[in-house]
Amino acid sequence: MSTPGPLRGGLRLLPFRGLRYAPERVSSLAAVTSPPYDVVVRPDGLRHLETADPYNIVRLILPQAASPGARHRQAARTLRDWRTAGVLTPDPVPALYVYEQRSGDILQRGLIGALRLTEPAERVVLPHEDVMPQVVEDRAALMRETAANLDPLLLSYRSDGAVTGAAAVIERTVEQREPLLATTTEDGFSHRLWSVTDAAELAEIDGDLAARQALIADGHHRWATYLRLRDERPDEPGPWDRGLVLLVDTTRYPLRVRGIHRLLRRLPVEEALATAKDSFRVRTVAGPLPDALAALDRAEGNGFLLAGDGRFHLLDQPDPGLLARTVPSGPPEAWRTLDATVLHAALLEHLWRVPDDPEHIGYIHDPQAAVEHAERGGGTAVLMHAVHEDVVRDLARQGVTMPRKSTSFGPKPATGLVLRSLDLD
């Protein structure tokens, strides 16, 4: 695969008029937030959010109706109704937003803004995972119908660590100004949001980011959706040329990287083990789940933890001959040896013959939830290692994409704290 040439442009993060909940119209700001749409575990997590507050943002990002078209139209009606009723109100002037998340020793700060998507957006923002076309189409239909970016995707970049440019503006804002909002969600994270409207500070941020390149940490499907909607309007420059993002300098605020786990809905654990035992070392390991995950961390070579029958089973030491036959030889070694690559090429496609579609495979961020779903449904949970950020970034810079849902970067921004409605741009 060819290596991209020199960067010809940088990040352009533009101010926008944020659409935010009126605190007096909801039970609490925490009660109307949600994790990103693809992290909500359905149906239990969806029901929990829907009952937390009648205005919970999940009614916009995951509307419930009989058909996709009906869901998208319902979300658009709900958004209009909430704006008319004053539940969601626009900020008076365009701004960039400083966003802080904190829990224990975890501290993350970044900037929320409307990222310009005009060329060469695909060179400035680096994806590292493949996407599922049906998910992109669903997100695109929702965005078309609502004419809104309902949740920011998460981008990371690396500075030299100096408190200059964007970093200086963020630090001054946090230290010297009162936040627009502050709330603590039920996962224990506190969230604070400030606006930056001063022209000199906006110029300081713009000058700093002009030489930066970002990695998509979370939100590949939303990124692909932004580009699709932009390309649908090649002769109509305007709000579709931008997309809502949270940009984090991981030199100053490192992200955590975790695995995303697979739920094989129609493959019983017994069958999975029987099929894999001649090509992997298979051992039953002791629980509870944290102890079993610790055993996964000690796996030799590629390793996977299977669950769903009330026990935990560790697969590691794959047969080199199997890998030679099933893993494509063209991509770099760092890609060929990824757990996700081996899982999809050797196990899912070759040994287990599980189709990669939502009917057969679910992608779940929380390992406990994956195990519980497998035990209830008679399927198999495949729990995964995390991939180091440096590996992800190096592959992305080479233009090499990882198998879909290979990584989970966090902490992820809470959905519902600030929205972007395109009619306000």
C-alpha positions in Angstrom: 0.0 0.0 0.0 1.3 3.4 -0.8 2.3 5.9 1.9 0.5 9.2 1.7 2.6 12.2 0.6 3.2 15.5 2.5 0.3 17.1 4.4 -1.0 20.0 2.3 -3.3 21.5 4.9 -4.3 21.2 8.5 -7.3 21.1 10.8 -9.8 23.9 10.6 -12.1 23.9 13.6 -14.8 26.5 13.1 -17.1 28.2 15.7 -20.8 27.3 15.6 -23.9 28.2 17.6 -24.3 25.3 19.9 -27.8 24.0 20.6 -28.0 23.1 24.3 -30.6 21.9 26.9 -32.3 24.6 29.0 -31.5 23.4 32.5 -34.8 24.6 33.9 -36.7 22.4 31.4 -35.2 19.0 32.3 -34.8 17.1 35.5 -31.0 17.3 35.3 -28.4 17.7 32.6 -27.1 14.3 33.5 -30.5 12.7 33.0 -30.7 13.9 29.4 -27.3 12.7 28.3 -26.3 9.4 26.7 -23.2 7.5 25.7 -22.6 7.6 21.9 -25.3 5.8 19.9 -23.1 2.7 19.2 -22.2 2.2 22.8 -25.8 2.1 24.1 -26.4 -1.6 24.9 -29.9 -2.5 23.6 -32.5 -3.1 24.7 -31.8 -2.7 28.4 -29.6 0.4 28.2 -32.0 2.1 25.7 -34.9 1.6 28.0 -32.9 2.9 31.0 -32.1 6.1 29.1 -35.6 6.6 27.7 -37.0 6.5 31.3 -34.3 8.7 32.8 -36.0 11.9 31.5 -38.6 12.4 28.8 -36.1 14.6 26.9 -33.2 12.2 27.0 -31.0 12.7 23.9 -31.4 8.9 23.1 -34.8 9.8 21.6 -32.9 11.7 18.9 -29.9 9.5 18.3 -31.7 6.1 18.6 -35.4 6.9 17.8 -37.8 3.9 18.0 -40.4 3.3 15.3 -41.5 0.5 12.9 -39.1 1.3 10.0 -35.9 3.2 9.4 -37.7 6.0 7.6 -40.2 6.4 10.4 -37.4 6.5 13.0 -35.6 9.3 11.2 -38.8 11.3 10.7 -39.7 10.8 14.3 -36.3 12.1 15.4 -36.7 15.2 13.2 -40.2 15.9 14.7 -38.9 15.4 18.2 -36.0 17.8 17.6 -38.4 20.5 16.2 -40.8 20.0 19.1 -38.1 20.4 21.7 -36.7 23.5 20.1 -40.2 25.0 19.8 -40.9 24.3 23.4 -37.6 25.8 24.5 -36.1 22.5 25.8 -33.2 23.0 23.4 -32.1 26.5 22.8 -29.3 28.0 20.7 -26.4 29.9 22.1 -26.4 33.6 21.1 -23.1 33.7 19.1 -20.9 31.1 17.4 -18.2 29.6 19.7 -15.7 26.8 20.1 -16.4 24.9 23.3 -13.8 23.7 25.8 -15.0 20.4 27.2 -13.6 18.7 30.3 -14.2 15.1 31.6 -12.9 14.0 34.9 -13.1 10.8 37.0 -10.6 9.9 39.6 -7.1 10.2 38.0 -8.6 10.5 34.5 -8.7 14.0 33.1 -9.5 14.9 29.5 -9.8 18.3 28.0 -10.4 19.2 24.3 -12.2 21.5 21.9 -15.6 20.9 20.3 -16.2 22.7 17.0 -17.4 22.3 13.4 -14.5 20.7 11.5 -14.2 21.9 7.9 -14.6 19.0 5.5 -13.4 20.7 2.3 -10.4 19.1 0.6 -8.1 17.7 1.7 -10.2 16.4 4.6 -9.3 12.8 3.9 -5.6 13.6 4.3 -6.0 15.8 7.4 -8.2 13.3 9.3 -6.9 9.7 9.4 -9.4 6.8 9.8 -8.0 3.5 11.1 -11.0 1.2 10.8 -13.3 0.0 8.1 -17.0 0.9 8.3 -20.3 -1.0 7.7 -22.2 0.5 4.7 -25.6 -0.1 6.2 -24.6 1.9 9.4 -23.3 4.8 7.3 -26.5 4.8 5.3 -28.6 4.8 8.5 -26.6 7.7 10.1 -26.7 9.6 6.8 -30.5 9.3 6.6 -30.8 10.5 10.2 -28.6 13.5 9.6 -30.4 14.4 6.4 -33.8 14.3 8.1 -32.8 16.2 11.3 -30.3 18.5 9.5 -28.2 18.3 12.7 -25.0 16.8 14.1 -26.4 15.2 17.3 -23.1 14.0 18.8 -19.5 14.8 18.2 -17.0 12.2 17.0 -13.7 12.0 18.9 -10.5 13.0 17.1 -7.0 13.0 18.6 -3.8 14.8 17.7 -0.3 15.2 19.2 1.4 18.4 20.0 4.9 19.0 21.4 3.3 19.4 24.9 4.0 23.1 25.1 1.2 25.3 26.7 0.8 27.4 23.6 -1.9 27.8 20.9 -5.0 25.7 21.6 -3.5 24.3 24.8 -3.0 27.8 26.2 -6.6 28.9 25.3 -8.0 25.7 27.0 -6.0 26.2 30.2 -6.8 29.9 30.5 -10.5 29.2 29.9 -10.6 26.5 32.6 -8.7 28.5 35.1 -10.3 31.9 34.6 -13.9 31.5 33.5 -17.1 30.0 34.9 -18.4 27.0 32.8 -21.6 27.1 30.9 -22.6 23.9 32.5 -21.3 21.3 35.0 -22.8 17.9 35.7 -21.9 14.4 36.8 -23.2 11.4 34.9 -24.0 8.1 36.5 -20.8 6.5 35.4 -19.0 8.9 37.8 -17.6 11.3 35.2 -17.9 15.0 35.8 -18.4 17.1 32.7 -17.8 20.9 32.3 -18.3 23.0 29.2 -17.1 26.6 28.4 -17.5 28.7 25.3 -14.6 30.5 23.5 -15.8 33.5 21.4 -13.0 36.0 21.6 -11.6 36.6 18.1 -8.0 36.7 19.2 -8.3 33.4 21.0 -10.1 31.8 18.0 -7.3 33.0 15.8 -4.7 31.5 18.3 -6.5 28.1 18.1 -6.8 28.3 14.3 -3.1 29.1 13.8 -2.1 26.2 16.1 -4.3 23.6 14.4 -3.4 24.6 10.9 -0.3 22.3 10.9 -2.0 19.4 12.7 -3.3 16.0 11.5 -5.8 14.1 13.5 -6.6 10.4 14.1 -10.2 9.3 14.4 -10.4 7.8 17.8 -14.1 7.2 17.9 -16.7 7.8 15.2 -15.7 6.2 11.9 -19.2 5.8 10.8 -20.1 9.4 11.6 -17.0 10.6 9.7 -17.9 8.5 6.7 -21.4 10.0 7.0 -20.1 13.6 7.1 -18.1 12.9 3.9 -21.0 11.3 2.1 -23.4 14.2 2.9 -20.7 16.7 1.8 -20.2 14.9 -1.5 -24.0 14.9 -2.1 -23.8 18.7 -2.4 -20.6 19.5 -4.5 -22.1 22.7 -5.8 -23.7 23.9 -2.6 -21.0 25.2 -0.1 -22.5 25.6 3.3 -23.1 23.9 6.6 -22.8 20.4 5.1 -19.1 21.2 4.6 -18.6 20.8 8.3 -19.0 18.2 11.0 -19.2 18.2 14.8 -16.0 16.9 16.5 -14.3 16.8 19.8 -10.5 17.4 19.3 -8.1 16.2 22.0 -4.4 16.6 22.3 -3.3 13.2 23.5 0.2 14.4 24.3 -1.4 16.4 27.2 -4.4 14.2 27.8 -3.8 10.6 26.8 -6.8 8.5 25.8 -7.4 5.1 27.1 -7.7 2.3 24.4 -9.8 -0.8 25.0 -11.0 -3.6 22.9 -14.5 -3.9 21.4 -15.9 -7.3 22.0 -17.9 -9.6 19.6 -21.2 -11.3 20.4 -21.7 -14.2 18.0 -25.4 -14.6 18.3 -25.9 -18.0 16.6 -22.7 -19.8 17.5 -22.8 -21.8 20.8 -19.6 -21.9 22.9 -19.4 -25.7 22.6 -19.4 -25.5 18.8 -16.9 -22.6 18.8 -14.4 -24.5 21.0 -14.8 -27.8 19.1 -14.0 -26.0 15.8 -11.0 -24.1 17.1 -9.3 -26.7 19.2 -7.1 -28.1 16.4 -5.8 -24.7 15.4 -5.5 -22.8 18.8 -4.4 -23.8 22.3 -7.7 -23.9 24.2 -7.8 -23.7 28.0 -10.6 -23.1 30.5 -9.5 -20.3 32.9 -10.9 -19.3 36.3 -13.3 -16.4 36.8 -14.7 -14.1 37.8 -14.5 -11.9 34.7 -11.7 -9.6 35.9 -9.5 -12.7 36.6 -10.3 -14.2 33.2 -9.5 -10.9 31.5 -6.2 -10.9 33.3 -5.5 -14.3 31.9 -6.3 -12.9 28.5 -3.7 -10.2 29.0 -1.1 -13.0 29.6 -2.0 -14.9 26.4 0.8 -15.8 24.1 0.5 -14.4 20.7 -3.0 -13.7 19.5 -5.5 -14.3 22.3 -9.3 -14.4 22.7 -11.5 -15.0 25.7 -14.7 -16.9 24.9 -17.7 -16.9 27.3 -21.4 -17.7 27.2 -21.7 -21.1 28.9 -21.0 -20.0 32.4 -17.2 -20.4 32.1 -14.3 -18.7 30.4 -12.1 -20.2 27.7 -8.8 -18.8 26.5 -7.7 -19.3 22.9 -4.1 -18.4 22.1 -1.0 -19.7 20.2 -2.7 -20.0 16.8 -1.3 -22.4 14.3 1.2 -20.6 12.0 0.0 -22.6 9.1 -3.6 -21.5 9.6 -2.5 -17.8 9.7 -0.4 -18.3 6.6 -3.4 -19.6 4.7 -6.0 -17.2 6.0 -4.4 -13.8 6.8 -3.7 -11.6 3.7 0.0 -11.3 3.1 0.0 -7.8 1.5 -0.5 -5.4 4.5 2.2 -4.6 7.0 3.1 -7.1 9.7 1.6 -4.8 12.4 -1.8 -5.3 10.6 -1.4 -9.0 9.9 -0.7 -9.7 13.6 -3.6 -7.7 15.0 -6.0 -9.8 17.1 -8.9 -8.4 15.1 -7.3 -9.4 11.9 -6.7 -13.0 13.1 -10.2 -13.1 14.6 -11.9 -12.1 11.4 -9.7 -13.9 8.9 -8.9 -17.1 10.7 -11.8 -17.7 13.1 -14.9 -15.9 11.8 -14.4 -16.4 8.1 -12.4 -19.7 7.9 -13.1 -21.8 11.0 -16.4 -20.6 12.3 -17.9 -19.3 9.0 -19.9 -16.6 10.7 -21.2 -13.9 8.3 -20.1 -10.4 9.3 -23.6 -8.8 9.5 -25.7 -7.5 12.4 -27.9 -10.7 12.4 -24.9 -12.8 13.3 -22.4 -10.5 15.0 -22.9 -7.8 17.6 -20.2 -5.3 18.7 -20.3 -4.5 22.4 -17.9 -2.2 24.3 -18.5 -3.5 27.8 -17.2 -7.1 28.5 -19.7 -7.8 31.2 -22.6 -6.9 28.9 -21.1 -9.1 26.1 -20.9 -12.1 28.5 -24.5 -11.5 29.8 -25.9 -11.3 26.3 -24.1 -14.5 25.2 -25.4 -16.4 28.3 -29.0 -15.2 27.8 -29.1 -16.0 24.0 -27.0 -19.2 23.9 -24.3 -17.5 21.8 -20.6 -16.8 22.2 -18.9 -13.7 23.6 -15.4 -13.1 22.2 -13.5 -10.7 24.5 -10.6 -8.8 22.9 -7.3 -7.2 23.8 -6.8 -3.5 23.5 -4.5 -2.2 20.7 -1.8 0.4 21.6 -2.5 3.9 20.2 0.9 4.1 18.6 0.1 1.0 16.5 -3.2 2.5 15.4 -1.6 5.8 14.5 1.3 4.3 12.6 -1.1 2.1 10.5 -3.4 5.1 9.8 -0.5 7.2 8.6 0.4 4.4 6.1 -3.2 4.4 4.8 -3.9 1.0 6.3 -7.3 0.5 7.9 -7.9 -2.1 10.7 -10.9 -4.4 10.8 -14.0 -2.6 11.9 -14.6 -2.2 15.6 -10.9 -3.0 16.5 -10.5 -0.3 19.1 -12.5 1.7 21.7 -10.8 5.0 22.6 -12.1 6.9 25.7 -13.3 8.5 27.6 -15.9 9.2 25.0 -17.8 12.6 25.1 -21.2 12.5 26.6 -23.9 12.9 24.0 -26.4 15.7 24.6 -24.3 18.5 26.1 -24.0 20.5 22.9 -25.6 19.8 19.5 -25.1 21.4 16.1 -28.1 22.3 14.1 -27.3 23.2 10.5 -29.9 25.9 10.2 -28.0 27.9 12.8 -24.8 28.1 10.7 
